[in-house]
Amino acid sequence: MRTLDGKEDVTKTAAGMRTVPLGSGVINVLKAWKLRATRKKLDDLVFPNKRGWYEGHDNMIKRKFLPLFEKLAKLHADDPQNHPAPPDRFNWHALRHFAISCWIETGLSPKTVQTFAGHSSLQVTMDRYGHLFKSENHRHAMDAIAREIFK
């Protein structure tokens, strides 16, 4: 496996090696992007640098990710009626938390979220994201306690 900065490395745990399913809309966009790419072999990267290799992490953050915030701010400043105020700047890793939160919000089971996130155990997932999982059982239990207290 290669890390984002192109170094040969392994994941922190075996759970880090995983397949995360994508929605059909994302797959269609990626296929269309790949068809327009100059490098079209099956094992070519989908988003390579100019040499066809991995984009370095620092370059990606400095040249691609952070400038997005500036572009959004300029669009809003130039035409606030058609462009909402940009979000406060956040770091790249926040996108991982956002994805995991979305999986939980859509009702994926804790075990599925653990697998998709590449956490080494369900305990890791629940320690970090357990408060986001909805549970009717908890609400029913609290209602039963309240009924007993307030008879």
C-alpha positions in Angstrom: 0.0 0.0 0.0 1.1 3.6 -0.6 0.4 6.5 1.7 -0.9 9.8 0.4 2.7 11.1 0.2 3.7 8.2 -2.1 5.8 6.3 0.4 5.5 2.5 0.7 4.0 1.9 4.0 1.4 -0.2 5.8 -1.7 0.9 7.6 -1.6 1.3 11.4 -3.7 -1.9 11.8 -5.0 -4.6 9.5 -8.4 -2.9 9.6 -6.8 -0.1 7.6 -6.8 -2.2 4.5 -10.4 -2.1 3.4 -12.8 -1.5 0.6 -15.4 1.2 1.0 -18.3 1.0 -1.3 -19.2 4.1 -3.3 -22.6 5.3 -4.5 -23.4 4.9 -8.1 -23.4 8.7 -8.7 -19.8 8.9 -7.4 -18.7 5.9 -9.5 -20.2 7.5 -12.6 -18.4 10.8 -12.0 -15.1 8.9 -11.4 -15.5 6.8 -14.6 -16.2 10.0 -16.6 -13.2 11.7 -15.1 -11.0 8.6 -15.9 -12.2 8.6 -19.5 -11.1 12.2 -19.9 -7.7 11.6 -18.3 -4.5 11.4 -20.3 -3.5 8.2 -18.4 -6.2 5.6 -19.0 -4.6 2.3 -18.1 -6.5 0.3 -15.5 -3.7 0.6 -12.9 -3.1 4.3 -13.5 -4.1 6.7 -10.7 -7.4 8.5 -11.0 -5.9 11.8 -9.7 -2.2 11.7 -10.5 0.3 14.5 -10.4 1.7 15.8 -13.7 4.2 12.9 -13.9 1.4 10.3 -13.3 2.5 9.6 -9.8 1.0 10.3 -6.4 0.4 13.9 -5.4 2.4 14.8 -2.4 0.3 15.5 0.7 1.8 18.9 1.3 1.3 19.9 -2.3 -2.2 18.7 -2.3 -3.1 20.7 0.8 -1.2 23.9 -0.3 -2.1 23.8 -4.0 -5.6 22.3 -4.0 -7.4 22.1 -0.7 -6.5 25.5 1.0 -7.1 27.5 -2.2 -10.7 26.2 -2.3 -11.5 28.4 0.8 -10.0 31.5 -0.9 -12.0 30.7 -4.1 -15.2 30.3 -2.2 -14.6 33.6 -0.3 -13.9 35.4 -3.6 -17.1 34.0 -5.2 -19.1 35.2 -2.3 -17.5 38.6 -2.2 -18.1 39.1 -5.9 -21.6 37.8 -6.0 -23.2 37.2 -2.6 -26.6 36.7 -4.0 -25.6 33.5 -5.9 -22.8 32.3 -3.7 -23.3 31.6 0.0 -20.7 32.7 2.6 -17.8 30.3 2.6 -17.3 27.9 5.5 -14.7 28.6 8.2 -11.4 27.0 7.2 -11.1 23.4 8.5 -8.3 20.9 8.1 -8.2 17.9 5.7 -8.8 15.3 8.5 -12.2 16.9 9.3 -13.4 15.4 6.0 -12.9 12.0 7.5 -15.0 12.9 10.5 -17.6 14.3 8.2 -17.8 11.1 6.2 -18.1 8.9 9.3 -20.8 11.2 10.7 -22.7 10.9 7.4 -22.5 7.1 7.5 -23.9 7.2 11.1 -26.6 9.7 10.2 -27.8 7.5 7.3 -28.3 4.6 9.8 -25.3 2.3 9.0 -24.7 -0.1 11.9 -21.8 0.6 14.2 -20.0 -2.5 12.9 -20.3 -1.3 9.3 -19.0 2.2 10.3 -16.1 0.5 12.1 -15.2 -1.4 8.9 -15.6 1.5 6.6 -13.6 3.8 8.9 -10.8 1.2 9.2 -10.9 1.3 13.0 -9.1 -1.6 14.7 -12.1 -2.4 16.9 -15.7 -1.5 17.5 -14.6 0.1 20.8 -12.5 2.6 18.9 -15.5 3.6 16.8 -17.9 3.8 19.7 -15.4 5.8 21.9 -15.1 8.4 19.2 -18.5 8.4 17.5 -20.9 6.5 19.9 -22.7 9.6 20.8 -23.9 10.1 17.2 -25.7 6.7 16.9 -29.4 7.1 17.4 -31.1 4.7 19.7 -34.8 4.3 20.3 -34.0 1.9 23.1 -32.3 4.6 25.1 -35.2 7.0 24.6 -37.7 4.3 25.7 -35.6 3.4 28.7 -35.4 7.1 29.8 -39.2 7.4 29.3 -39.8 4.4 31.4 -37.6 5.7 34.2 -39.4 9.1 34.0 -42.8 7.4 34.3 -41.6 5.5 37.4 -40.3 8.7 39.0 -43.2 10.9 38.2 -46.1 8.5 39.0 
